[in-house]
Amino acid sequence: MFAELSSEVDIGTYNIMEAYDPDCLQDNVRLFDACLQKYEEVYKAAGIAVRR
């Protein structure tokens, strides 16, 4: 998802799979949430409301 978006909009890079650990799903949840938080900051900087 992030790679597709970053090819069209300058949002930086996010390599979620780099830190993926199939043996610890809780760490993966925290990792994905942290990336989504960065992505939310991009939305806010662009003046776009985040919908949940």
Distance bins in CASP14 RR format, pairs under 12 A and 6 or more apart:
PFRMAT RR
TARGET T0000
AUTHOR 0000-0000-0000
RMODE 2
METHOD distances of the structure
MODEL  1
1 7 0 0 0 0 0 1 0 0 0 0 0
1 8 0 0 0 0 0 1 0 0 0 0 0
1 11 0 0 0 0 0 1 0 0 0 0 0
1 14 0 0 0 0 1 0 0 0 0 0 0
1 16 0 0 0 0 1 0 0 0 0 0 0
1 17 0 0 0 0 0 1 0 0 0 0 0
1 32 0 0 0 0 0 1 0 0 0 0 0
1 35 0 0 0 0 1 0 0 0 0 0 0
1 36 0 0 0 0 1 0 0 0 0 0 0
1 39 0 0 0 0 1 0 0 0 0 0 0
2 8 0 0 0 0 0 1 0 0 0 0 0
2 9 0 0 0 0 0 1 0 0 0 0 0
2 11 1 0 0 1 0 0 0 0 0 0 0
2 12 0 0 0 0 1 0 0 0 0 0 0
2 13 1 0 0 1 0 0 0 0 0 0 0
2 14 1 0 1 0 0 0 0 0 0 0 0
2 15 0 0 0 0 1 0 0 0 0 0 0
2 16 1 0 0 1 0 0 0 0 0 0 0
2 17 0 0 0 0 0 1 0 0 0 0 0
2 18 0 0 0 0 0 1 0 0 0 0 0
2 32 0 0 0 0 0 1 0 0 0 0 0
2 35 1 0 0 1 0 0 0 0 0 0 0
2 36 0 0 0 0 1 0 0 0 0 0 0
2 38 0 0 0 0 1 0 0 0 0 0 0
2 39 1 0 0 1 0 0 0 0 0 0 0
2 42 0 0 0 0 0 1 0 0 0 0 0
3 9 0 0 0 0 0 1 0 0 0 0 0
3 11 0 0 0 0 0 1 0 0 0 0 0
3 12 0 0 0 0 0 1 0 0 0 0 0
3 13 0 0 0 0 1 0 0 0 0 0 0
3 14 0 0 0 0 1 0 0 0 0 0 0
3 15 0 0 0 0 1 0 0 0 0 0 0
3 16 0 0 0 0 1 0 0 0 0 0 0
3 17 0 0 0 0 0 1 0 0 0 0 0
3 35 0 0 0 0 0 1 0 0 0 0 0
4 11 0 0 0 0 0 1 0 0 0 0 0
4 14 0 0 0 0 0 1 0 0 0 0 0
5 11 1 0 1 0 0 0 0 0 0 0 0
5 12 0 0 0 0 1 0 0 0 0 0 0
5 13 0 0 0 0 0 1 0 0 0 0 0
5 14 0 0 0 0 1 0 0 0 0 0 0
5 35 0 0 0 0 0 1 0 0 0 0 0
5 39 0 0 0 0 1 0 0 0 0 0 0
5 42 0 0 0 0 1 0 0 0 0 0 0
5 43 0 0 0 0 0 1 0 0 0 0 0
5 46 0 0 0 0 0 1 0 0 0 0 0
6 12 1 0 1 0 0 0 0 0 0 0 0
6 13 1 0 0 1 0 0 0 0 0 0 0
6 14 1 0 0 1 0 0 0 0 0 0 0
6 15 0 0 0 0 0 1 0 0 0 0 0
6 35 0 0 0 0 0 1 0 0 0 0 0
6 38 0 0 0 0 0 1 0 0 0 0 0
6 39 0 0 0 0 0 1 0 0 0 0 0
6 42 0 0 0 0 1 0 0 0 0 0 0
7 13 0 0 0 0 0 1 0 0 0 0 0
9 39 0 0 0 0 0 1 0 0 0 0 0
9 42 0 0 0 0 1 0 0 0 0 0 0
9 43 0 0 0 0 0 1 0 0 0 0 0
9 45 0 0 0 0 0 1 0 0 0 0 0
9 46 0 0 0 0 1 0 0 0 0 0 0
9 48 0 0 0 0 0 1 0 0 0 0 0
10 42 0 0 0 0 1 0 0 0 0 0 0
10 45 0 0 0 0 0 1 0 0 0 0 0
10 46 0 0 0 0 0 1 0 0 0 0 0
11 35 0 0 0 0 0 1 0 0 0 0 0
11 38 0 0 0 0 1 0 0 0 0 0 0
11 39 1 0 0 1 0 0 0 0 0 0 0
11 40 0 0 0 0 0 1 0 0 0 0 0
11 41 0 0 0 0 1 0 0 0 0 0 0
11 42 1 0 1 0 0 0 0 0 0 0 0
11 43 0 0 0 0 1 0 0 0 0 0 0
11 45 0 0 0 0 1 0 0 0 0 0 0
11 46 0 0 0 0 1 0 0 0 0 0 0
11 48 0 0 0 0 0 1 0 0 0 0 0
12 35 0 0 0 0 0 1 0 0 0 0 0
12 38 0 0 0 0 1 0 0 0 0 0 0
12 39 0 0 0 0 1 0 0 0 0 0 0
12 41 0 0 0 0 0 1 0 0 0 0 0
12 42 0 0 0 0 1 0 0 0 0 0 0
12 45 0 0 0 0 0 1 0 0 0 0 0
13 35 0 0 0 0 0 1 0 0 0 0 0
13 38 0 0 0 0 0 1 0 0 0 0 0
13 39 0 0 0 0 0 1 0 0 0 0 0
13 42 0 0 0 0 0 1 0 0 0 0 0
14 31 0 0 0 0 0 1 0 0 0 0 0
14 32 0 0 0 0 1 0 0 0 0 0 0
14 34 0 0 0 0 1 0 0 0 0 0 0
14 35 1 0 1 0 0 0 0 0 0 0 0
14 36 0 0 0 0 1 0 0 0 0 0 0
14 37 0 0 0 0 0 1 0 0 0 0 0
14 38 1 0 0 1 0 0 0 0 0 0 0
14 39 1 0 0 1 0 0 0 0 0 0 0
14 41 0 0 0 0 0 1 0 0 0 0 0
14 42 0 0 0 0 0 1 0 0 0 0 0
15 31 0 0 0 0 0 1 0 0 0 0 0
15 35 0 0 0 0 1 0 0 0 0 0 0
15 38 0 0 0 0 0 1 0 0 0 0 0
16 27 0 0 0 0 0 1 0 0 0 0 0
16 28 0 0 0 0 1 0 0 0 0 0 0
16 29 0 0 0 0 0 1 0 0 0 0 0
16 30 0 0 0 0 0 1 0 0 0 0 0
16 31 1 0 0 1 0 0 0 0 0 0 0
16 32 1 0 0 1 0 0 0 0 0 0 0
16 33 0 0 0 0 0 1 0 0 0 0 0
16 34 0 0 0 0 1 0 0 0 0 0 0
16 35 1 0 1 0 0 0 0 0 0 0 0
16 36 0 0 0 0 1 0 0 0 0 0 0
16 38 0 0 0 0 0 1 0 0 0 0 0
16 39 0 0 0 0 0 1 0 0 0 0 0
17 28 0 0 0 0 1 0 0 0 0 0 0
17 31 0 0 0 0 1 0 0 0 0 0 0
17 32 0 0 0 0 0 1 0 0 0 0 0
17 35 0 0 0 0 0 1 0 0 0 0 0
18 28 0 0 0 0 0 1 0 0 0 0 0
18 31 0 0 0 0 1 0 0 0 0 0 0
18 35 0 0 0 0 0 1 0 0 0 0 0
19 27 1 0 0 1 0 0 0 0 0 0 0
19 28 0 0 0 0 1 0 0 0 0 0 0
19 30 0 0 0 0 1 0 0 0 0 0 0
19 31 1 0 1 0 0 0 0 0 0 0 0
19 32 0 0 0 0 1 0 0 0 0 0 0
19 34 0 0 0 0 1 0 0 0 0 0 0
19 35 0 0 0 0 1 0 0 0 0 0 0
20 27 0 0 0 0 1 0 0 0 0 0 0
20 28 1 0 1 0 0 0 0 0 0 0 0
20 29 0 0 0 0 0 1 0 0 0 0 0
20 30 0 0 0 0 0 1 0 0 0 0 0
20 31 1 0 0 1 0 0 0 0 0 0 0
20 32 0 0 0 0 1 0 0 0 0 0 0
20 35 0 0 0 0 0 1 0 0 0 0 0
21 27 1 0 1 0 0 0 0 0 0 0 0
21 28 1 0 0 1 0 0 0 0 0 0 0
21 29 0 0 0 0 0 1 0 0 0 0 0
21 30 0 0 0 0 0 1 0 0 0 0 0
21 31 0 0 0 0 1 0 0 0 0 0 0
21 32 0 0 0 0 0 1 0 0 0 0 0
22 28 0 0 0 0 1 0 0 0 0 0 0
24 30 0 0 0 0 1 0 0 0 0 0 0
24 31 0 0 0 0 1 0 0 0 0 0 0
25 31 0 0 0 0 0 1 0 0 0 0 0
25 32 0 0 0 0 0 1 0 0 0 0 0
26 32 0 0 0 0 0 1 0 0 0 0 0
26 33 0 0 0 0 0 1 0 0 0 0 0
27 33 0 0 0 0 0 1 0 0 0 0 0
27 34 0 0 0 0 0 1 0 0 0 0 0
28 34 0 0 0 0 0 1 0 0 0 0 0
28 35 0 0 0 0 0 1 0 0 0 0 0
29 35 0 0 0 0 0 1 0 0 0 0 0
29 36 0 0 0 0 0 1 0 0 0 0 0
30 36 0 0 0 0 0 1 0 0 0 0 0
30 37 0 0 0 0 0 1 0 0 0 0 0
31 37 0 0 0 0 0 1 0 0 0 0 0
31 38 0 0 0 0 0 1 0 0 0 0 0
32 38 0 0 0 0 0 1 0 0 0 0 0
32 39 0 0 0 0 0 1 0 0 0 0 0
33 39 0 0 0 0 0 1 0 0 0 0 0
33 40 0 0 0 0 0 1 0 0 0 0 0
34 40 0 0 0 0 0 1 0 0 0 0 0
34 41 0 0 0 0 0 1 0 0 0 0 0
35 41 0 0 0 0 0 1 0 0 0 0 0
35 42 0 0 0 0 0 1 0 0 0 0 0
36 42 0 0 0 0 0 1 0 0 0 0 0
36 43 0 0 0 0 0 1 0 0 0 0 0
36 50 0 0 0 0 1 0 0 0 0 0 0
36 52 0 0 0 0 0 1 0 0 0 0 0
37 43 0 0 0 0 0 1 0 0 0 0 0
37 44 0 0 0 0 0 1 0 0 0 0 0
37 50 0 0 0 0 0 1 0 0 0 0 0
38 44 0 0 0 0 0 1 0 0 0 0 0
38 45 0 0 0 0 0 1 0 0 0 0 0
39 45 0 0 0 0 0 1 0 0 0 0 0
39 46 0 0 0 0 0 1 0 0 0 0 0
39 48 0 0 0 0 0 1 0 0 0 0 0
39 50 0 0 0 0 1 0 0 0 0 0 0
40 46 0 0 0 0 0 1 0 0 0 0 0
40 47 0 0 0 0 0 1 0 0 0 0 0
40 48 0 0 0 0 1 0 0 0 0 0 0
40 49 0 0 0 0 0 1 0 0 0 0 0
40 50 1 0 1 0 0 0 0 0 0 0 0
40 51 0 0 0 0 0 1 0 0 0 0 0
40 52 0 0 0 0 1 0 0 0 0 0 0
41 47 0 0 0 0 0 1 0 0 0 0 0
41 48 0 0 0 0 0 1 0 0 0 0 0
41 50 0 0 0 0 1 0 0 0 0 0 0
42 48 0 0 0 0 1 0 0 0 0 0 0
42 50 0 0 0 0 0 1 0 0 0 0 0
43 49 1 0 0 1 0 0 0 0 0 0 0
43 50 1 0 1 0 0 0 0 0 0 0 0
43 51 0 0 0 0 1 0 0 0 0 0 0
43 52 0 0 0 0 0 1 0 0 0 0 0
44 50 1 0 0 1 0 0 0 0 0 0 0
END
